[in-house]
Amino acid sequence: MIQFIPETGSTNADLAARLAAGEGWAEGRWLVVDRQNAGKGRQGRAWFDGSGNFMGSTVVHLGPGDPPAPSLALVVGLAVIETIADFVPPPRRALLKWPNDVMIDGAKLSGVLLESSGRSVIVGVGVNLAAAPDLPDRATIALSAFGPAPDRDLFARNLAGNLATELGRWRSYGLAPLIARWLAAAHPPGTPLRVGEPGETPTKGTFAGLADDGALQLRLPDGTTRTIHAGEIRLA
């Protein structure tokens, strides 16, 4: 259920084109690439394609009884953090930052891009296994900082299995247990955060958990709480 290819523009774009053309893509099937020359992250940012890293996409087909699609961000974050757990030696610990970034010591290890396509959601995942980009505006890290870089193909198979497990739980048990597990894997309440898109004056506050629908709860300096459904979230 994993198709490995040497190079493409963007695995998300490839799957979007297939769905648009009516070709279909089975849930649980992944497209994984060695290099992608037009990968993108949130807000159209370039997606670093360092050799030996994981870059891949899959599709979730939404059914009538499924929880709300935005909660898939939490599902994917849990699958990624489960997959990388064995590669982060104590006392270090990988933590989730809302909605699905994986952080180690305040540095970003992985990112997820979700894109809607009709009644399906394309899930793009990038994880720094061998190398991390040098970015001017944020710290990054790769799993190779803790030992030999994980084998990409084995990592892909493990991630595919973990996501399938998390999707089954999401569909069977709903949001409450998902949110509880996500919070247990996240940075603690009270963590300072900044919320705001690039170029905007950020709103500062502290992490106050998640709402029942999985939205971020931000405690403001005046003691009130603001619910955040989307936006750029940074550790302050």
N, C-alpha and C positions, 0 to 999 in steps of 0.2 A: 504493500500500500504506500510505499515511498518511491517516488520517481526522482532519481538523481540526474542532474544535467550540469554540464561544465560552465555555461555562461548564459545569461539572459539580461534583458533590461531590468525587469522587476517581476518577481514571482507573483506579487499581488496583481499586477497588471495582466500577467499571463492568465491567471485564473479568472479575472474579470472578463477578459476577452472570450474565454471559452464559455463562460456562463452566458454572456451576451449573444454568442453565436448559437446557443441552444445545445452545445455539446454535453453539458453537464459535468459534474465532478463529484464523485462519491464522497460522502462524509467519512472522515478517517483517512482519506488519501492525502498525501503531502507532495508538494513540489519543492525540492531542495536543490540549491545551486551552489557551485563553487565560487563564482564571481557574478555580481550583478552590477551593470554599469549605469543603471538609472533607478536604483532603489531609492525609496523615499520614506521618511518618517512623518511625524506629526508636523502640521503647518508646512508640508512640502520640503522639509529638510532632507538633505542628502543622507542616505543610509550607508554607513561605513561598511565596506566589503572586504575587510582584511582576510588574507588567505588563511584557511584553517578555522575560521569562525563559522557559526551556524547561521544560515539565512534560508528561511523557508516559509511556505504558506500552505494553508489548508482552508476548507470551507465548512461552515456549520449551516445546515439547512433548518430553518425555524419551523416548528410545528405549532398547531393551534393551542396546545397545552403547555408550551414552553414558557419559562419565566421571561421577563422583559429582556430584549436584546442587549441593552447597555450593560447588563450584569455579566455578559460574557467577558468583559474586561477583567473582572475579578476571577472568573473561572480560568482564564488563560494565565493570569499572574500566578495563581496557585500551582498550575501545571509546570510552569517554568521553575519556580522556586523548589518544587519537589525534585525536579530533574537535576538541578545543580547542587542540591544539599550535600551530597557526598564529596564534593570537590572543594568545600570551604572548611578548612580545619578550625576547630575551636582554639581560642575563645572567639574568633571572628564568627560572624553570623550574617547571612544574607537576609535582608528585610525588604518587604514590599512597600512601595510608595504609591499612593493612589493615582490612577486606578490599577496599573499593572507593571510599573517599572520595578526592577530588582536592583537593590543598592547594597554595596558592601563598604563599610566605613565612609558613608556619604558619597561614594563614587558609583556611577551608573554602570551596571554590568549588562543589562539587556533592555530591550524595548519592544513594544507590541503596537501594531497598527491594525485597527479594525475598520473595514470598509463595507458598507451595505451594497448588496446587489439583489434587488427584488426581495424575495423572502429568504435570502441567504446572507450570511456574513462571511466575508473573506478575512481570514486571520493571518497576518504576517508577523513573524517572530524573528528577531535578530538577537543573538547572544555572543558576547565576546569570549570565545574559547581560547584563542591563541594570541590575539592582539586587540588593543583598545585604541580608538582614535584619540588624537591630541586635539582637544577642543578648547577654544578660548574662553568659553562661558560656563564650563562645567567640568568636574572631575570624572574620569572614567577608569575602568579597571577591567582586566581579563582574568579568566580562571587560571591562565598560565602563571599568574603571580604567586600561586600557591603550590605549584608543582607542574609536571608535564601536562600540556593541554589535553583535554579529553578528546578521544577519537570522535570526529565529527559524525560519522555514519552511525556509530553506536549511540551517540547523544541524540541523533534524530529519531532513532527507533524508540529510545526511552521516553523522549518528549511526546511522541505520537501516542504511546501507551498511556502516559500520565494524563494527557489531555482527554483521551477517550474515557478514562476513569472519572475525571472531574466532570465531564459532560453528562455522564450517567448519573452522578450524584445530583447535579444541577437540575436535571429533569425529574429525578425521582423524589427529591426531598425539598426542593425550592430554595428560597433565598436565605432564610434564617440560619440554617447550619453553614451555608456557604459564607455568609458574612462573619459568623463566629470564627470560622477557620481562617478567613482572610485576616481578621483583626489579630489573631494569635501569631500570624506570620509577619505583621506589619511593624513599623516603628511605633514606639509607645505613645499613648495619649500625652499631650503636652508638648510634643515635638514642634518647634517653631517652623512655620511654613509661610511661603509667599505665593499668592495666586494672582495671575495676570498674564495676558498674552504679551509677546515681545513688543516693545514700544509703548506699552501701557504702564501707568503707575501701579505697582503691585499692591494688593491688599495683604496686610500682614496679620497673622494670627497663629493659633496653635491647633494641633490636631485634636479633635474631640470625638473621634469615632466615625461611624457610618450611619446613615439613615436606614430605615427599613427597606428602601429600594436600592441601597448600595451607594447612594450619593455621599460625597464627603461632607463632614460636619467641621466647620472652621470656627473656633472660638476667637472672637475679636477682642481687642484690648479693653473695650467697654463692658465686657462680660456677656454680651449677646452672642448668639450662634447663627452663623450663616450657612445655608445648604448650598453646596457647589455641585452642579450636575456636569459641568464641563469646564475646561480651562487648563492653562499651563500651571503646574504645581511644582514648586521648588522647595527643597530644604533650605530654610533661612540660615 
